[in-house]
Amino acid sequence: MLAPGETLLAVSDGVLDAFPTAEEALAAARALAAQSPDPSTIVEMVTERVKELTTSDDLTVLAVRRETT
């Protein structure tokens, strides 16, 4: 269960494949997610970053945030 204010970020292997290692992909996604509390913005930022690195058409990014109230 997400605690109030937490965000769940899920990505497909298309995101993971855009980076040299899965750890680097997750670190990049985590860093981008930390820049905004808005799930839509997080999805856009991660998608744009991956599109800069690859032309893969297999790309899924999902962000869900539990509100604090």
N, C-alpha and C positions, 0 to 999 in steps of 0.2 A: 504494500500500500504506500502510495506517495504521501509524504507529510505535507502540510500546508506550505505553499511556496516552492515545492520541489518540482522539477521538470524531468520527464522521462523522454529520452531521445533514442529512437530506434532507426537504424540505417540498414540498407541492403548491401549485398556483397559488391554491388557496383561502386559504392562509396569506399568500401575497404580496398577494392582492386585499384583505386586511383592513387593509392599511396604505396610506398615501398613495403611497409609492414602494417598489419592490422593495428598494432599499438600506436603507430604514427597517425593512422586514420582516426582512431578514437580520441587521441589527444587533440588533434585539430578540431574535431567535432565538439569536443568538450570545451575547448577554448572559445570557439565561436558561440556556443550556447551560453557561456558565461557573460557574453556581451549584451544580452537582451533577455528580459523576462517574458517576452512575447513569443509564443510558439510559432506563429506564422513567420515572424522575422527570423527566428532560428532556422526554420526550414529553408527560407530563401537564402540565407547566408551560407548554409552548408551546401545547398544545391549549386550556388554560384561558384563556390570554392572548388567543388569537384569538377564542374564544367570547365574551369580554367586549366585543370590538370589532364582531362581525358575527354574523349568524344563518345564514351560508352553510353548506350541508350538504356542500360539497365541501372536505373537510379531511383531509389525510394528513400525518402526521409520522412519520419513521423515524429512530431514533438507534441507532448501532452503535458499540461501544467495544472497542478491543483492550486486553486485560488486560496488565498490566506484567510478569507472570510467565509 
